[in-house]
Amino acid sequence: MVRSLVIGLSLLSLTACGVFLTEDDIKLPGKRLSILVNSRTVNADPELAGVQILLPAPLPNTQWPQAGGFANHAMHHMVLGDSITQNWIADIGTGASDEIRLVSEPVVANAMVFALDSESRITAVNAETGRTIWSKYLTPESEEDDDHIPGGVAFYGNRLYITSGFGEVISLNAENGEEIWRKYILSPMRSAPTIRNGRVLVLTIDNRILTLNAEDGDLLWEQEGVGISANLLGGASPAIDEDVVVVPYSSGELVAYDLETGRLLWSFSMTSVRRTNAVSSLAHILANPVIDRGLVFAISHAGTLAALDLKTGERIWDKKIGGISNLWIAGDYVYLLSNDGDIICLSRNSGRIYWVRSLPRYEDPEDKDIPIIWSGPVLASDRLIITGSHGQAWAISPYSGVMLGSIDLPDGVSVPPVIADGRVFFLTDDASIVAYK
């Protein structure tokens, strides 16, 4: 099971909360033959060696209202203070267990943080103080004794929209948690909804995409993808931009629909011909697709990373790289975590690789025991923030891949951090929200 780590957000400022390490500090003495380097399947393009990476200046964002930030999942380069410390920590309910994981990141809006625990309880806390404002169980009375399947949460128009493993979409008043409507749609959901122009898009585990009216929950249109018999825990949320919905099905199909009518626009297979084992053959798209300036970026577990034209689905470029963590687009660059344990910087326009850095694969590297699962990255004020299942958070230079620092969190982290109003929020596996400012 994956415990997650959280990342050191400042090179000099978090010494009160944890010790930062330099790249030399983490090297053990003696000659080493790294299994990470030897097993690497991607390498930097030698023609790009020494090419300077230039990022747009960081900009402030006051909210993180949906999974991936906004409906298009493109948050670019955000502002976070150079000197930050732990601001507060808040308990939001029941943590992860061997049977149930936390798979939904928090959302931040109207100076509040909203998060789901492992027993389908939604809690609102004050973003400045961590004080609990309200908390509400969402489990149907007939299902109270059954196992929970995590869902997700989104904020839109002063309301919360929550998907559940019990086949329900629920709308709540964000100020007090009062229920507005509840829609039963038959199939469980593991990913958060995506909302735009008064439409709530939800994706079920049996690959149905439904569009509901945000006001009353009425069904506007529905489409169905290819069903599969097995998939991985969790799921990605649809991306929306320019009235185009891009749906990441667990079959590995990336399909675009018209937001207003549900008309099919195009489809693209994210499956790979390369198969190394039974798990790698699962084509599940667990990372949110990203829509940025007319292009769609997506990565599948099976080993395909692709950039497509939003309007036509035409392939611009692709790479044989697999991953389950969200992509990050900023300026002319794509940042990602691969299944091979690398953090990678690529060209947004061509897919050529600027740099690759191998990350630790195991908590006990000598015995290759206790795998580390990394989440992220998130880009803020010239550092990429990644979290790991071993309870650490790292800061990585977006310009070179050099490690800038790390901190320890109270527990592992299974979801990426979110950033809003100059704070970074981590949801740990013991159901604590930890805020740094």
Protein Blocks (a to p, Z undefined) as FASTA:
>chain_A
ZZdddddfbfklmmmnoccddfklmpcgdjdddfklmmpcbdcdfklgoiacdddddddd
fbdfbghiianopnkjadddfbdcdfbdcdebjaddfkbccfbdcddeehiacdddfkop
acdddfklopafbdcdfbdfklmmpccdddddddeehiacdddfkopacdddfknopafb
dcdehiacfbdcddeehiacdddfkopacdddfknopafbdcdddddfbdceddddddde
ehiacdddfkopacdddfklopafbdcdfbdfbdfbfklmpmcdfbdcddeehiacdddf
kopacdddfklopafbdcddddfbdcddehjbccdddfkopacdddfklopafbdcdddf
bfblmnopaiaddeddddeehiacdddfkopacdddfklopafbdcddfbdcfbdcddee
hiacdddfkopacddZZ
